[in-house]
Structures are given as structure tokens and as C-alpha cells.
Amino acid sequence: MVIFGTNGMLGHALSEVLPDAIHLGHPDVDITDEIPVKKVILRERPFAVINAAAYTDVDGCEENQDLAREVNGRAPGYIAAACSEAGALLVHYSTDYVFDGTRRDYQEDDHPNPINAYGESKLLGEVSIQKNLKNYRIIRTSWLFGGHGKNFVDTILSLSRQMPAVRVVNDQIGKPTYTIDLARATPDIISRAPGIYHITNEGQCSWYEFARAFIPNAVPCTTAEFPRRAKRPEYSVLVNTKTLPLRHWREAVLEYIHAKERT
Ligand SMILES: NC(=O)c1ccc[n+]([C@@H]2O[C@H](COP(=O)([O-])OP(=O)(O)OC[C@H]3O[C@@H](n4cnc5c(N)ncnc54)[C@H](OP(=O)(O)O)[C@@H]3O)[C@@H](O)[C@H]2O)c1
């Protein structure tokens, strides 16, 4: 098995869960370089390739749309084409931000309609894969937290220690997901039929409700009070109709925080 993006947050979790895979970080292979990507896949001829590499700075994608399209949109197509030639299956991660947030409970076959450049680039990635390979599993996930990356839980914990009150938006609803739980669910997805999967921890909440689960001094605010470069969907709850549910995010976040405190 070959994993791209192993220096990222999810990539680290995948490396823990799948230690025998070939782990490739950004310095090893840039996924936007079509020829090296093809070379490594044809050389290793793995049974499966997992792509956790992406440009994930949602606000940065608004400013750097060409880069976003290249990394998140076209590069997954290069990986998929190489997988097709090598007879490998591809697992790739996409996002709740392919949806516009105007509906409720997004299922796997619901129509995507991204409202920001990150979501557009990730949708382009899904399409590029589907054009180049039949044997794919696209896993849409949301609101990731875990070790070795910039994430909401770490940011809020740190702010909570520095200031008396931390304002957190209460009008965007989604499903937090622990990278370790998603990584552990990935081998099962490999054994399933090709297609799109929605894999998140169970339970939905606002960012404020998420923060209140682990800090006492969060106070709710609105998105309008907290302007960001990229628009976010108001409601991006992914519904998993295909596999067994993961545990609730509340249990997962407490485990993550306890694990952090031990290190
Ligand atoms: N984070 C979330 O909340 C979230 C939510 C939904 C879906 N997802 C999806 O889940 C997946 C994993 O996300 P994550 O949070 O683990 O991301 P992450 O921590 O930002 O890690 C992404 C990794 O990709 C690498 N990378 C970027 N451009 C690359 C390139 N051209 N070639 C090779 N590697 C490159 C980055 O390396 P550098 O740091 O060196 O650039 C980084 O190590 C992504 O597909 C993301 O879209 C994430």
C-alpha cells in the first residue's frame, strides 16, 4: 500500500494505523508532479493507494485558486490515472464543503454545489478521479481534529487558556471527526464496493457546541460577527448510509485531549 500526504494530520493517523504501508510526504513526492506520481505507483504496484495530501487552508484557497485546483483538483486525477495503469484501487478524502449547506442531512448521492474555492477544488478532485479510474473510494469527511496538524480543538484550547472568554460561531452546523477514528475506518472502506462514502464521527453540533464540550469559557457568536475570507456552508452534516457508524464525537474529542495531556 502507498500513502500520500503522510506528514499531514490525517496522514499521521493513517501512518499509525497502517505502519507497513509506504509513507510518502510532501518532500518525497509532490502530487502535482504527474510523472513522479506515476513512477512511484508503477514501481511499487501496490494493491491500494491512499491519498491524504491536499491543500486544506480554506481561506488560503480563495487567494490561491490556481494552487487549490492543481493540488485538490487535478493531482487526484494524476494519481487515479496511475492507479488505473497499475491495477491499484484508490482511496481519496473529500469534504463536506462540496455542499452548499442550504439543505439538511447530505447523503452520498446528493448533488454537490460548493460555495467556496476549497470546496470547488475538492469537487474537481472527485470528478478527476471518477474520469480516470473505476476502482475508487472517495471518503467525504468533516471538521477533522487530531495530532500533528492545525486544528480547531488545539486552537480553542490554547485561546481558552489565554483569554477569559472565547467567541465561537454558533450558526454553522457539522460533524467533528477524529483523524484516528477515520484512519481506523479506512481499511474497511477499502474492502467495500467502489463509490462515495460519508465517514465522520456521529453527532452534529455547532462550532460553539463543539468548543463547549472541552472548554468552560466559550461564548456563542454569529458568522457575521466573525468574518472570514471564504464563505462556509451553514449546515454541512454528512449522512453515512453505507457503513456502520463511528462513535460519537464527544467521546472521541475527550480521548484526543487526554492523549494530548499524556504527551
Ligand atoms: N482538516 C479538515 O477539517 C478536513 C475536513 C474535511 C476533509 N478534509 C480532507 O481530509 C484530507 C486530510 O486533511 P488534513 O486535515 O489531514 O490535511 P493537512 O493536515 O493539511 O495535511 C495535508 C498534507 O498534504 C500535504 N500536501 C499539500 N500539497 C501537497 C502536494 N502538492 N504534494 C504532496 N503533498 C502535499 C501537506 O504538506 P505541506 O504541509 O508540506 O504542504 C500536508 O502534509 C484532505 O483531503 C482534506 O481535504 C479535511
The ligand as an ORCA input file, in Angstrom:
! r2SCAN-3c Opt
* xyz 0 1
  N      -8.994     19.267      8.066
  C     -10.296     19.159      7.929
  O     -11.074     19.671      8.739
  C     -10.875     18.387      6.768
  C     -12.273     18.349      6.621
  C     -12.811     17.622      5.565
  C     -11.992     16.959      4.689
  N     -10.641     17.011      4.839
  C      -9.791     16.315      3.869
  O      -9.066     15.308      4.554
  C      -7.783     15.146      3.950
  C      -6.684     15.267      5.001
  O      -6.747     16.566      5.573
  P      -5.754     17.024      6.740
  O      -6.531     17.901      7.636
  O      -5.008     15.867      7.271
  O      -4.769     17.959      5.909
  P      -3.370     18.598      6.336
  O      -3.093     18.367      7.781
  O      -3.362     19.973      5.795
  O      -2.345     17.703      5.522
  C      -2.267     17.753      4.139
  C      -0.880     17.272      3.752
  O      -0.803     17.358      2.323
  C       0.465     17.862      2.003
  N       0.489     18.489      0.672
  C      -0.010     19.695      0.299
  N       0.231     19.907     -1.001
  C       0.896     18.802     -1.447
  C       1.426     18.436     -2.704
  N       1.334     19.231     -3.771
  N       2.059     17.241     -2.817
  C       2.182     16.418     -1.734
  N       1.699     16.715     -0.526
  C       1.063     17.900     -0.384
  C       0.763     18.885      3.081
  O       2.151     19.124      3.132
  P       2.702     20.622      3.388
  O       2.227     20.988      4.740
  O       4.164     20.454      3.237
  O       2.090     21.456      2.281
  C       0.247     18.149      4.314
  O       1.256     17.320      4.873
  C      -7.722     16.173      2.827
  O      -8.091     15.581      1.625
  C      -8.761     17.200      3.222
  O      -9.272     17.892      2.106
  C     -10.059     17.715      5.870
*
